[in-house]
């Protein structure tokens, strides 16, 4: 079979539902049955080339929805096909695989393993698909006939996600989502003293580092590395090599679109203002929301501000909030290329923009138009797809899980439909998600919490959000009482994932719990603090968000014996048993960085013990593996400007472990290598087999690797690391399966079929059936495998 994108076959994973008119079921799943990874959507909605079908990811239900467009203004849901966990584009983000789906059969017919966190896929050249492997900083080329990977192209940039193809199909463009903005850190040892506090009652501020532009000539003697700040890469679809990079496009680059006649590249992005020092100076103006044009013939990069008329000195500013276009995430051109449409995710608007970046019109997507603020009703436009022959635009709304239909001739919304017939999103997520993403909560509608905590994660930057006019803060920990200065210096953005039971929060533990961040809605965003109930709803939503698996672990959740020059197994022994400091006799790393667990005992450590300028909380270690792209060696080209520790001043774990507090190991290169290797494999709380997928077909059932993968998945289910589900056909009928570890067989979603053994499943496949096995988070197997709505009636018996 040939891998292609059209009405008959798409690169996504799917399961055909009843062709009868669907009825939306809104009963939410319990939080225990729903694992929230808050994945970033990239290209979540597309129209088939012939205009007959609309494809949209139903991310919360792990399905691809297929709509009939016989009446294009009223899409009719005709199929819902189960795919991998957290589908974000034409492939599932968490599954680390690409799923090939037969729309006619309603099942996944093949899965292609790719590196960590695939984000987008396009077709270019001859028989080739291109996939961004975002966590690995690679673009993969796959043969669409054989499904074999033909190239893995390393790219110099942070987190490649969105893809686009030149009009002639010979060049592929990838946008680096977390590209940075050429800012970096001057360590405290070299930075000038901080300014005097505005509050005369404050003592001098701690002497911390300084955020600078890497090309600032004042620091050329110290910053001997370069920061290319690559934002978009161009790849030759024939030679599979990098042609060139484009820089100075944006800080966080969400979406790409190609002007169909000139080939100009347009990028939806935000540009961070982290060179501005102190919270009060940033108040109400944290990022700029932009569309940037790249001329492929000259390489000229031209950014267009989507909010040029806003006066940021006025706060609050309801007039600005009524027109603001915040956090653009997607772009699509009109068929003729005269103008394009931009999804303003933060303000629930779609903007019609001309090729020069001028806003022609603004289209309200949600029920809170103008300056009205209502996070509970937020839609969250995240993906756009234009119909090729009818003047209609389809908008996928991430938060409400709906599709808005816009009549482009009049630039007005004319219809809205649900993405699927069922949305399992728990109420705790529905109630609180809008507070993270709603830019109208700022004083002028230009920024949200997600402006820096991108999709509840990070922007890979540091910010100096100190307050020279603030007051000293007393924080009481199990290790003592600490006085913290309001001028804290640069701190890297921390993820909002995995915060449940991690209090106190922040690098210094200066937030008692998540609700203590409420002041930022006023002090930083220039808006109004939330009510107690709203802030509690925000907290409860945040506490549902999990980390992705650590790709450096083995699939069975054990550690490799070699990684980055060290042995993680030996490193774990050092971490658990060896003393690291003469000031803490008998105490290994694990005495504070507890494991199993998040890697923190949640206490504060004194600045004297740390030999730092300030007291700090013991940080968790679950995201260390993601901070390995800051290279400050002389002559290096660094992707990131910030690395490890609170201000990002360390580029490697070996460098960090060489500072004086680690006096018992700092000169032991071997132990440092092993310890660093272990930290890069630190468990995130999600097993590596979560999302692991294997499709078994008549053509591959006999391969040893297939049997080994199934045995591994069954073993991980027996260990409690995953639930194991299956989707596909038995005797030609679509079926769902759930592995039962106690009995070693599979429970089907059809009463008439009952339980089946692995040997029986193998015989069904030999006879012509196809089955896909997938590891899913513990507790979610019943919902994802056999009873979608958890009503006690199996999906197969309901005809789902």
Buried (B, 14 or more C-beta within 10 A) or exposed (E): EEBBBEBEBBBBBBBBBBEEEBEEBEEBBBBEBBBBBBBBBBBBBBBBEEBBBBBBBBBBBBBBBBBBBEEBBEBBBBBBBBBBBBBBBBBBBBBBBBBBBBBEBBBBBBBBBBBBBBBBBBBBBEBBBBBBBBBBBBBBBBBBEEBEBEBBBEBBBBBBBBBBBBEEBBBBBBBBBBBBBBBBBBBBEBBEEBEEBBBEEBEEBBBBBBBBBBEBEEBEEEBEBBBBBBBBBBBBBEEBEBEEBBBBBBBBBBBBBBBBEBBBBBBBBBBBBBBBBBBBEBBBBBBBBBBBBBBBEEEEBEBBBBBEEBEBEBBBBBBBBBBBBBBBBBBBBBBEBEBBBBBBBBBBBBBBBEBEBEBEBBBBBBEBEBBBBEBBBBBBBBBBBBBEEBBBBBBBBBBBBBBBBBBBEEBEBEBBBBBBBBBBBBEBBBBBBBBBBBBBBBBBBBBBBBBBBBBBBBBBBBBBBBBBBBEEBEBEBEBEEBEBBBBBBBBBBBBBBBBBEBBBBBBBBBBEEBEBBBEBBBBBBBBEBBEEEBBBBBBBBBBBBBBBBBBBBBBBBEBBEEBBEBBBBBBBBBBEEBBBBEEBEEEBBBBBBBBEBBBBBBBBBBBEEBEBBBBBBBBBBBBBBBBBBBBBEEEBEBBBBBBBBBBBBBBBBBBBBBBEBBBBBBEBEEBBBBBBBBBBBBBBBBBBBBBBBBBBBEEBBEEEEBBEBBEBBBBBBBBEBBBBBBBBBBEEEBBBBBBBBEEEBBBBBBEEBEEBEBEBBBEBBEEEBBBBBBBBBBBBBBBBBBBBBBEEBBBBEBEB
